[in-house]
Amino acid sequence: MGARKLFASVLVVGVALGAGCGGDEGDDDDDDCSADSCAGHGGIGALGDAGDGNASGGRAGASSGGRNTAGSGGSSAGAPSLGGSGGSAGSSNGAKGGTGGSGALSGAGGSGGGSGRAGGGKLIPSVERPLGCSPDGWCWSNPKPVGADLSGVWATAEDDVWVVGERGTVIHYDGKEWSQATQSTSYDFHSVWASGPDDVWVAGGVSHLIHYDGVDWRDYSVPEIVALWSLWGSAPDDVWITGLSGVLYHFDGTEVTPVDPGTKANLFSVWGSAKDDVWFGTADGFLHFDGTRFEAVTSPVAKGGNFTAGTASDDVWSATSDEVLHYDGVEWTNMTAMLDRIDDIEGLSIDADGAVWIKANFGSDDASLVRYAGGNWTTLPLGLGDPVITNLMGSPGGPLWIVGFQGLLASFDGDTAHSLTENLGDGQGSAGNVLSFAADDAWVSVRGKLFHDSGDGWEEQALGPMVSSAGYLWASGPNDIWSFPGDGKVDRFDRTSWIHEVRATGTTFGITGVWGTVDDLYVATYYASHRVDGSWDTLLDPGSVHDVWGMSADDIWFVGGDRCWSHWYEGSWDRLCTGNADDVNYTSVWGSAHDDFWLVGTRGNVRHNDGSDWVTVDAGTVTNLNQIWGTAADDVWVVGDEGLVLHWDGDAFTPSESGTSRELFDVAGPAPDDLWATGDDGVILHRTRSFRK
């Protein structure tokens, strides 16, 4: 609902001497307003008594129900002295306060009221939680502090920096520490712009747009099904939101409305020096808005930049993926000829001295910053390796902030890059399964290295002299940890020393599942292997076996990639298959009892066995499912591709926001309120509770 404007009348009275005094506070009379639509009027300033100087107009309405419009300022007038000041802005979201009352005779007009917060939008539930945690309680254990892909950064001051990314990631730096925003959406954000800590816009994903007013987050998502790409504003009541396919929106301080830019080209970037001087980088070149109309402007490289910034109307910069362009107030010029072999440009920022910064590669394995100042380009290697950097932004009086994939968050002080991100294995390769015995005793392998968390972070553990690398983990108890690194090897660790077995499993393929006891162990690999009294043999023919689970030595289930599963029960095998060559492949099996067994597989397929029949269970997704595990029949967890996490409560599956889009391969834990999930690119998530109310 758009804001409803309320105006108080202006009373002008001239008397010989004296001053106006403050009027009464406006009432909350919302006869034709809903409880969430408008604030009360400010009171009208009363006539002043002689000889007191000037006084303020009536205060704005302070209706707690007011959400869209501020109360108008009360007018005041008194004897021939100064007019009273305008009313202050409404206490709730709204427009600007009313105009000050005019003074009679020699009196001057009072000042207008201040601006209220943006009106409209749907209130987003607030969820207080630690940095790096999703509303559903999945917290980043690796990378830290946040492992989500980050894509947008904006700084209004050294102590006001905002960073956004996938799956609802919004974090803030106050000059001392980073914190998690309380908004609880799971939108994939791409861009952020702010005029200050109480006026923040975030856009991205499909049609998603949210705003923070210093107290509440509100959802302004637009009706068009389109990706929103960039944000910029000249003031709180002049904000532009660009999207693909020529989609453009504008916020005027009251509501978000669509604008026709006269093109269907993708609008990748926006920046301006004022309300009547706004530039848009498009797939076809540039658009310029002069406050009234849009004009297409030719680009020297036939396209506009993915990033645009500037210092004035005659100093505008824009960067494509491999070109840097400059506008001098007359025309755009290609500045790339001054650089050598530049590519993979991501981000563009201009510091307080007018120097231009971009991130680029020059055919090396180390990402670099490139600085333009005094007519010269300078290259500064970051020393961060070759991460996927997505954006950068300088903070006034502070460092240049750099963001990227896998939670990359770094600052650059002009000489050195300082990474705030801790990442086991440097984000390369998948994290193995977490083996956890208690909240302060967890183990995991990442890229062949073994790590232990005693409750205060991961620490690398030394391997034995014959142990080349760590792999899939299993344990018969806290002091008997087994590692299956592949090539048939098995290594055992009693927390003091290692025992190494060569080609023990009889297979050179990697291990994907283990179940059993020390003397009766079943292993899922390309084969199904069995260890009895220290000796290994093969149970099933090759068939890419993915997982194994059992209830006893006479009740064992194996699942594989050929649409089949095998059951060893009371001395004999039973093999079942479903569908044709285009049907589902099963990836994981788990059960709480003989009459409660689950299978999950590709394309969201879930099957359940109650001891007699297999039935298909609707998981509400077509995403590939990779692992199932639980603590009881009414507490079952499933993880899959695209960061998917599902929970079964005994009646239905419901999604649980993980905070990542990476593939998740494993889920397990020592207790219902102590769960671990691992996945691609070293992802490790830890859940001890849900933060949702």
C-alpha positions, 0 to 999 in steps of 0.5 A: 500500500502506498504512503498516504500523505497527511498535511496540517494546515498553516496558521499565520498570525501577526501580533505586536510582540511575543512568540509562538509556543509548541502545539499539542502532540497530534492524535492518532486519529486513523479514521480512514487508515488501517492500523499499519498505514499512517501516523497522526497529524502534528498539532498546530502551534498555539498563539504565543505569549508576548516576549518569550522568543520563538517556539516550535510547532506542534510535534509530529504524530507519534502513532505506534501504528504509523508505518507509511507516513509521518505526521505533518509538522504543526505550524506555529506563529506568535507575536512579531518574532520568529516562526516556530520550527516544523514538526519532527518526522513521524516515529514510524516509517514515513515521509518528511515532516511538515513545513515550519510555521511562518513568523508574522511581520519580522519573524522568519519561517521555521525549519521543516521536519526531518525525513522519516524512514522508508514506508511500505514493504512487508515486515520480515521476521527478525531472527537474532543469531551469531555471525555465520549462522542461518535462521535454522541454526546451521553455522559455518565451521568452515570456511569461517566466519562465513562461507557463503558466496559473497557478491556485494559490498558497500561502505558509507564510513569506516564503521559502516560496511555492509556485505551481502551474498547467497542464501540470505547472507547479510553481514555488517561491520561497525568498525570493531566487529562483524555481525549477522543481520537479523533479516531471515530471508534466504534470497540470493543477494547480489548488490547492496547500497546504503546512505547510512546505517539506518538506510540500507537496500539489498537486491538480488536473486529473482525479484528480491529487494529488501530494506533496513531502516535501522530497526526493521527489515522490510521486503519490497520484492517486485512482481516481475520475475527477473534477476535484480542486479545493482543498486545506487542512490543519491539520497534516501528518497532517490534509489535506483534498482536495475535488473536484466532485460531492461527491468528498472525500478525507482524508490522515491522515499515512499514506494518502489515503482517500475520505470521504462528506460526505453531498452530491453538490454540487461542493466548491469550497473548504475551510478550517478553524481546527482538525481539528474545525472545518473549512468547505467551500464547496459549490455548495449552501451550506456544510458544516461538519465538527466532527471527527466528522460533517458538517453542512449550513449554509445560505448567505445566497446559496444557495451557498458560496464558491469561496474560503474562509479565516479567522482563527478559528472565529468569523471565517471568510470565503468568496467566490463570483464576485460575493458576499463572505460572513462567518461570526461563529461563529453565522451567515453574513452577506452582506457584498457590500451594502457594495461597489458593482458587484463582480464577477469575484471571484478569490482571497481571503486574510487577512493577519497583521493580520486584513485580508481581501483579494480580487481583483475588478473594478468594471466597469473595464478594470483589475483591483483588489484590495479590502481589508476592515479596520476595518469598511470596504472599500477598493479598490486598482487594481493597475495591471496592466491586465485580466489573468485573475487566478485566485488570491492569497495573502499570505505571513507577513511578506512580500507578497501574491502574485497569479497568473493566466493567461499566467504572471501572477505579481505581488507586492503590497506594500500600495501597489503591484503588481510584476509579475514577468512579461515579456510581449511584446505584453501577451499579446494576439494570436498570435506569428508564426513565429520566424526563427532563423539561430543560437542567438544570432540569432532574429527574431519578430513579435508584434502587428505589432512586430518583436523580435530575440533575440541570446541574452540576451532579446527586444528590439524593433526599429525598423521603416522609415518606410514599414513599418507593421507586421511579419508573417510572416517569411522570409529568403534569408539572415541579411542578407535578412529578408522580412516579409509583414504582410498587405494584399499588402505585402512589406518587406525588411530587410538589418539596416540599412535597409528596402525597402517594396513595396506590394501586391506579392503581388497579394492582401490576405490574410495570408501563412501559408507561404513557400518558395523563393529570392529570384528564385523565391518561392512564397507560401501565402495565400488564393491561391497566389502566385509571385514570379519575377524581382521580379514576382508572379502567381497560380498557383491559384484561391482556396481558402484555401491554408495552406502551401507546401513544395518540393524544387526549382522543379519540385517544389512542394506546396501544401495548403489548407482544402478537403481538397485538396493541389496538386503542381507537378511538372515543368511541370504541376499535379496536384490531389488531394482526399480524403473528403467535406465532413466529412473532414479539412482539411490545414494544413501540408506539409513534406518532406526529399526527393522520396520523403519528404513529409508532410501534417498536418491537423485531427483528428490526420490525418497522411499520408506520401508515399514517392515513389509512394503516400500512406499514413495515419500514426497520430499517436496523437491527434485534436487538430488539427495546425497545422504540420509541420517537420523537419531529416531523415527521422528528425527531424520535429516537429509542433505543434497545438492544446492545446499539442500537440507530436509528434516523429517519430524514423523509426518512430513519433510520440511526444508531447513536453511543451510546458508549455502548453495554448495553440494552437501554430501554427509550429515550426522552427529552425536545427538539431536541438537549436535549435527554436522553437515559437510560438502563441496569446497570444504564446506563444514556446517554445525547445528546445535539449535534453531534460532527461529522463534 
